[in-house]
């Protein structure tokens, strides 16, 4: 399981692994275990999760990673996601991410 995969590539906030530019994990499939801190249903046809794995610093905005999925989850659940790291993803309408995990599948813990 990949640990400490939080934040953003390049100059944005994030763990040391994702702060490198170019992001070493762009396009790769990753597995992350963490706690759901936010869950939004059906935004642009996807469910959006903010996941924290215990790394990063909330005060610096480096404590969570955004994940898109068609699966469901609930705030406070511990889950394992497996998805593809995408970099510099701009969905329009104000949804732009230097790094995001997409097409994730969820296994609840």
C-alpha positions in Angstrom: 0.0 0.0 0.0 1.3 3.4 -0.8 1.7 5.6 2.3 2.1 9.3 2.5 0.4 10.0 -0.9 -1.2 13.3 -0.2 -1.2 16.8 -1.6 -0.2 18.1 -5.0 2.7 17.9 -7.5 4.8 20.8 -8.5 4.7 24.0 -6.4 1.4 23.3 -4.6 1.1 21.8 -1.2 1.6 18.0 -0.7 3.8 15.3 0.6 7.4 15.2 -0.6 6.6 12.4 -3.1 4.1 14.5 -4.9 5.8 17.9 -4.5 8.5 16.8 -7.1 8.0 18.3 -10.5 7.3 16.6 -12.7 5.2 14.3 -10.4 6.8 10.9 -10.4 3.4 9.1 -10.1 1.5 10.8 -12.9 -0.4 8.2 -14.9 0.3 5.4 -12.4 -2.2 3.3 -10.5 -1.8 3.8 -6.7 -3.4 2.3 -3.6 -4.1 4.6 -0.6 -5.6 3.8 2.8 -7.1 6.7 4.7 -10.1 8.3 6.4 -12.8 10.1 4.4 -13.0 13.7 5.6 -15.4 15.0 2.9 -17.7 13.2 0.5 -19.7 14.9 -2.3 -22.1 12.9 -4.4 -22.7 13.3 -8.1 -20.7 16.4 -9.0 -20.0 16.3 -12.7 -21.2 12.7 -12.8 -18.6 11.6 -10.1 -18.4 11.2 -6.4 -15.6 13.3 -4.8 -13.7 12.2 -1.7 -11.2 14.1 0.3 -9.0 11.4 1.9 -6.4 11.7 4.7 -3.8 9.0 5.3 -2.1 10.6 8.4 0.7 12.4 6.5 0.9 16.0 5.7 0.0 19.1 7.8 -3.6 20.4 7.9 -2.3 23.9 8.7 -0.4 24.0 5.5 -3.1 22.4 3.4 -1.1 19.2 2.8 -3.2 16.7 4.7 -5.6 15.3 2.1 -5.8 14.1 -1.5 -8.9 14.5 -3.7 -10.3 11.3 -5.3 -13.0 10.8 -7.8 -15.0 7.5 -8.0 -18.4 6.1 -8.9 -18.4 4.2 -5.5 -19.9 5.5 -2.3 -18.3 6.4 1.0 -19.2 8.2 4.2 -17.4 10.8 6.2 -15.4 9.2 8.9 -15.0 5.8 7.2 -11.6 4.3 6.7 -11.3 3.1 3.2 -8.7 1.8 0.7 -8.8 3.3 -2.8 -7.1 2.2 -5.9 -7.0 4.7 -8.8 -4.9 6.6 -11.3 -2.9 9.6 -10.4 -3.6 12.5 -12.8 -1.7 15.8 -12.8 -2.7 19.3 -13.9 -6.3 18.2 -14.3 -8.7 21.0 -15.1 -12.4 20.0 -15.2 -13.5 23.7 -15.7 -16.1 25.4 -13.4 -13.4 26.1 -10.9 -12.3 22.4 -10.5 -8.6 22.4 -11.2 -6.1 20.1 -9.5 -2.3 19.9 -9.8 -2.8 16.2 -8.7 -5.9 14.0 -8.2 -6.6 10.3 -8.1 -9.3 9.3 -10.6 -11.4 6.3 -11.5 -10.9 5.0 -8.0 -12.4 1.8 -6.7 -13.1 1.6 -2.9 -12.6 -1.2 -0.4 -14.0 -0.3 3.1 -12.0 -1.2 6.1 
